[in-house]
């Protein structure tokens, strides 16, 4: 097991690969060499590629009932977060639209 961020370990497990990415929790741009920085970025690019592969593979395998259940779970999760009374009366959307309109 590498000293990788959790997302890297997750990606490796979900992808079912034995790839060990050269990422470290000790990223410090002030002390890294140029080659170490490049390797770090390359590792994250590979992680992104793996995660994208996993995402599309899982979406292709998703059936209608699981998709509906996932949608329902997301909606229910959002409904569990209580909104302050002020937020129920005003969201700021109109003010935001006015700002965007004034800047265009």
Phi, psi and omega per residue, in radians:
X1 nan 2.313 -3.127
X2 -1.552 2.898 3.066
X3 -1.500 1.036 -3.039
X4 -1.724 2.735 2.993
X5 -1.015 2.648 -3.093
X6 -0.949 -0.584 -3.121
X7 -1.126 -0.546 3.136
X8 -1.208 -0.824 3.096
X9 -1.052 -0.739 3.102
X10 -1.024 -0.829 -3.116
X11 -1.093 -0.746 3.140
X12 -1.099 -0.772 -3.131
X13 -1.145 -0.783 -3.102
X14 -1.205 -0.575 -3.133
X15 -1.352 -0.306 -3.139
X16 1.203 0.495 -3.133
X17 -1.878 2.794 3.053
X18 -1.668 0.293 -3.093
X19 -1.180 2.243 3.035
X20 -1.884 1.962 -3.129
X21 -1.460 2.497 -3.072
X22 -1.476 0.945 3.121
X23 -1.835 2.631 -3.088
X24 -2.342 2.611 3.067
X25 -1.310 -0.156 -3.050
X26 -1.730 0.684 3.119
X27 -1.148 2.141 3.083
X28 -2.502 1.809 -3.076
X29 -1.107 -0.297 -3.133
X30 -1.373 -0.398 -3.087
X31 -2.005 -0.113 -3.102
X32 -1.434 2.532 3.024
X33 -1.339 2.893 3.123
X34 -1.056 -0.708 3.128
X35 -1.154 -0.671 3.111
X36 -1.159 -0.677 3.086
X37 -1.091 -0.775 3.130
X38 -1.089 -0.731 3.126
X39 -1.119 -0.692 3.131
X40 -1.099 -0.820 3.129
X41 -1.125 -0.731 3.117
X42 -1.075 -0.693 3.107
X43 -1.096 -0.738 3.117
X44 -1.203 -0.601 3.073
X45 -1.100 -0.736 3.099
X46 -1.134 -0.695 3.096
X47 -1.082 -0.750 3.099
X48 -1.058 -0.713 3.107
X49 -1.107 -0.771 3.117
X50 -1.082 -0.785 -3.140
X51 -1.106 -0.658 3.107
X52 -1.148 -0.711 3.076
X53 -1.061 -0.782 3.128
X54 -1.074 -0.807 -3.127
X55 -0.979 -0.878 -3.094
X56 -1.213 -0.636 3.100
X57 -1.100 -0.761 -3.138
X58 -1.218 -0.625 3.082
X59 -1.151 -0.697 3.107
X60 -1.129 -0.566 -3.109
X61 -1.475 -0.112 -3.066
X62 -1.292 2.205 3.069
X63 -1.679 2.960 -3.045
X64 -1.033 -0.751 -3.085
X65 -1.162 -0.684 3.107
X66 -1.205 -0.631 3.107
X67 -1.126 -0.766 3.115
X68 -1.128 -0.701 3.119
X69 -1.136 -0.737 3.113
X70 -1.095 -0.732 3.101
X71 -1.095 -0.776 3.121
X72 -1.083 -0.740 3.121
X73 -1.073 -0.723 3.126
X74 -1.134 -0.758 3.121
X75 -1.117 -0.776 3.127
X76 -1.106 -0.661 3.107
X77 -1.092 -0.735 3.134
X78 -1.144 -0.607 -3.123
X79 -1.283 -0.266 3.128
X80 -1.356 -0.294 -3.126
X81 -1.486 2.017 -3.123
X82 -1.244 2.388 3.096
X83 -1.695 2.410 3.047
X84 -1.103 2.645 -3.111
X85 -0.981 -0.699 3.126
X86 -1.007 -0.667 -3.107
X87 -1.230 -0.482 3.115
X88 -1.248 -0.440 -3.096
X89 -1.681 -0.426 -3.042
X90 -2.678 2.225 -3.117
X91 -1.849 -0.257 -3.092
X92 1.564 -0.031 -3.093
X93 -1.092 -0.752 -3.137
X94 -1.099 -0.761 3.108
X95 -1.069 -0.720 3.128
X96 -1.116 -0.768 3.108
X97 -1.086 -0.694 3.081
X98 -1.058 -0.726 3.107
X99 -1.096 -0.791 3.133
X100 -1.096 -0.710 -3.138
X101 -1.156 -0.658 -3.126
X102 -1.193 -0.526 -3.114
X103 -1.504 -0.203 -3.098
X104 -1.638 nan nan
